Amino acid sequence: MQAYRKGQNGYNGREVGLETAEAILRLRALTSNGDFDEYWQYHLRKEHQRNHQTRYRKYRSDLGLAA
């Protein structure tokens, strides 16, 4: 079970690992810089590539469709 601790601002927060903390800080930076929308579109394109295009590439070529 994850450890819980009381934060400086008085509410209970969940303790997170280094990787999660770094990811949160990067997302906060993207938001404060106004770059989040551009990043999110990039993220969705990459996720689509990973989950769909690479998975079904073999089937598309079997059917004679362009990749």
C-alpha positions as a printed NumPy array, in Angstrom:
array([[  0.   ,   0.   ,   0.   ],
       [  1.206,   3.495,  -0.841],
       [  2.187,   5.79 ,   1.987],
       [  0.044,   8.831,   2.714],
       [  1.292,  12.045,   4.222],
       [ -0.028,  15.449,   5.085],
       [  1.215,  18.152,   2.73 ],
       [  2.419,  21.631,   3.662],
       [ -0.893,  23.141,   2.64 ],
       [ -2.8  ,  20.972,   5.135],
       [ -4.502,  18.412,   2.914],
       [ -3.644,  14.755,   2.64 ],
       [ -1.719,  13.902,  -0.493],
       [ -0.528,  10.642,  -1.89 ],
       [  3.187,  10.102,  -1.975],
       [  4.387,   9.501,  -5.537],
       [  7.55 ,   8.149,  -7.06 ],
       [ 10.199,  10.14 ,  -8.888],
       [  8.937,   9.249, -12.391],
       [  5.386,  10.305, -11.541],
       [  6.572,  13.535,  -9.941],
       [  8.647,  14.375, -13.037],
       [  5.663,  13.681, -15.313],
       [  3.462,  15.978, -13.213],
       [  6.056,  18.754, -13.343],
       [  6.372,  18.414, -17.131],
       [  2.599,  18.642, -17.558],
       [  2.491,  21.702, -15.298],
       [  5.25 ,  23.34 , -17.351],
       [  3.38 ,  22.625, -20.595],
       [  0.239,  24.158, -19.123],
       [  1.958,  27.265, -17.767],
       [  3.83 ,  27.818, -21.057],
       [  0.631,  27.534, -23.076],
       [  1.952,  24.509, -24.987],
       [ -0.376,  21.873, -23.584],
       [ -2.817,  21.822, -26.534],
       [  0.012,  21.299, -29.041],
       [  1.548,  18.597, -26.84 ],
       [ -1.813,  16.846, -26.436],
       [ -2.342,  16.659, -30.212],
       [  1.185,  15.201, -30.553],
       [  0.414,  12.713, -27.764],
       [ -2.828,  11.581, -29.456],
       [ -1.065,  11.117, -32.826],
       [  1.677,   9.013, -31.221],
       [ -0.841,   6.962, -29.254],
       [ -2.797,   6.291, -32.448],
       [  0.42 ,   5.156, -34.167],
       [  1.315,   2.818, -31.304],
       [ -2.145,   1.355, -30.855],
       [ -3.509,   1.208, -34.378],
       [ -1.165,   1.871, -37.266],
       [  1.624,  -0.476, -36.197],
       [ -0.814,  -3.179, -35.059],
       [ -2.786,  -3.275, -38.306],
       [  0.021,  -2.56 , -40.797],
       [  0.38 ,  -6.274, -41.606],
       [ -3.325,  -6.641, -42.343],
       [ -3.384,  -3.553, -44.541],
       [ -0.525,  -4.905, -46.666],
       [ -2.278,  -8.314, -46.884],
       [ -5.294,  -6.539, -48.318],
       [ -3.173,  -4.545, -50.765],
       [ -3.909,  -1.215, -49.054],
       [ -1.354,   1.552, -48.65 ],
       [  0.33 ,   1.765, -45.239]])
